[in-house]
Amino acid sequence: MKRLEFLKQEVETLKTESRFIQPHVLHTAQDAVCNIDGKEVINLTSNNYLCLTTHPKVKAAAVKATEDWGIGTAAVRTIIGTTTMHEELERKLAGFKGTQAALVIQSGFTSNTATCQSLMTSPEDVLISDELNHASIIDGGRLAKAKKKIYRHSDMKHLFEILNDPEVRKARRKMLVTDGVFSMDGDIANLPDIVELCEKNDVIIMVDDAHASGVIGEQGRGTVAHFNLKGKVDIQIGTLSKAFATIGGYVAGTSALKEYMQSVARPFLFSSAHPPSVIATCLAGLDVLYNEPQLLKKLWDNTKFFKEELKKAGFDTGRSETPITPVMVGDTKKAKDLSAMLFEEGVFALAIGFPTVAPGKERLRTIVTAGHEIKDLEKAAAAFKKCGKALGII
Ligand SMILES: *Cc1c(COP(=O)(O)O)cnc(C)c1O
């Protein structure tokens, strides 16, 4: 394929810029301890917060749904892809988020693009976004016709200035969008101040709780529950691919939001429905979340334990307040070396560099789950200490 020859050079460029990615491969199920690239390791890299990937009740629900409903619906939701189970899940997700309604969309990514694109439809609209928001929100902004205003991360003074910009003041529609929990740093958005500022300025609030749902707030309901702001946030985005450990996303808000989006949101209209097994998995995951509160407690006990061990060892864990704990390194090569040395010690923690984080903010990003035992975390922390010392990071 001669016309694709240029890609070889592009790949070489990615390699020289340390941006080339080759996925690591699971040889066993995604679990707290599993086989990655042929080696058994303590896995600190998934978003499997509640360890639902291998939960017996959730697995059984997927099998039963396949027996009862077949493997898929072979249609988009609006043609004939919606089953009574899809409707049940949407009712229950609305209950989970404390909203009138919810709409399930293919993924968290497309839930964000769909919402930004569907609501921000004119150059007279303004979309206001935190600089550290997820890539899917950035792409949502690109698809939206609105003007974009980006504020410095969680900087309320900067947000105040933007809200008072004459161009923003005279906008037709204004919408602020923020991650609830920031995916690389594990800090929580300052929702109480955001709500106050947006209420004063008549701004729609959209919170992406991908890393908050099933993780923070009462029964893992997310940042709105965490800050006791029920009824104050217009749109809540969630994903079913992190704590819920399967695939999918949803938009929760008013009934009119759902009715509007299911008629105009392009990913919803033009990409097929989730298979029954996936929907059943999400329903079972919600049951587990409500009926096995010990999982959430163990997630947070493990989080506290591991963070303290890393801090005691002298690592900088940034501003994290959640199970996402970055281990700051500040250098691409050193971060990669630390990750490689840890792997040799039986610990899997991936290095994150530019462009995912800013230059100088290179790190290892760790996430503990409810599936880890204290002995796993002790072993992982000891390995971090040994390798961190060898590389002069601590
Ligand atoms: C992971 C993530 C998404 C994407 O969710 P998927 O369901 O994997 O598509 C969206 N927003 C944030 C903040 C995320 O961390």
The ligand as an SDF file (V2000), in Angstrom:
LIG
                    3D

 15 15  0  0  0  0  0  0  0  0999 V2000
  -13.1170    7.5490   31.0190 C   0  0  0  0  0  0  0  0  0  0  0  0
  -13.7600    8.8500   30.9280 C   0  0  0  0  0  0  0  0  0  0  0  0
  -14.7200    9.0970   29.9480 C   0  0  0  0  0  0  0  0  0  0  0  0
  -15.0160    8.1000   28.8550 C   0  0  0  0  0  0  0  0  0  0  0  0
  -15.8370    7.0580   29.3050 O   0  0  0  0  0  0  0  0  0  0  0  0
  -15.9960    5.7520   28.4290 P   0  0  0  0  0  0  0  0  0  0  0  0
  -17.2460    5.1380   28.9580 O   0  0  0  0  0  0  0  0  0  0  0  0
  -14.7910    4.9170   28.6400 O   0  0  0  0  0  0  0  0  0  0  0  0
  -16.1330    6.1670   27.0030 O   0  0  0  0  0  0  0  0  0  0  0  0
  -15.3640   10.3170   29.9500 C   0  0  0  0  0  0  0  0  0  0  0  0
  -15.0650   11.2460   30.8720 N   0  0  0  0  0  0  0  0  0  0  0  0
  -14.1350   11.0560   31.8180 C   0  0  0  0  0  0  0  0  0  0  0  0
  -13.8530   12.1350   32.8230 C   0  0  0  0  0  0  0  0  0  0  0  0
  -13.4430    9.8500   31.8770 C   0  0  0  0  0  0  0  0  0  0  0  0
  -12.5130    9.6630   32.8030 O   0  0  0  0  0  0  0  0  0  0  0  0
  1  2  1  0
  2  3  1  0
  2 14  2  0
  3  4  1  0
  3 10  2  0
  4  5  1  0
  5  6  1  0
  6  7  2  0
  6  8  1  0
  6  9  1  0
 10 11  1  0
 11 12  2  0
 12 13  1  0
 12 14  1  0
 14 15  1  0
M  END
$$$$
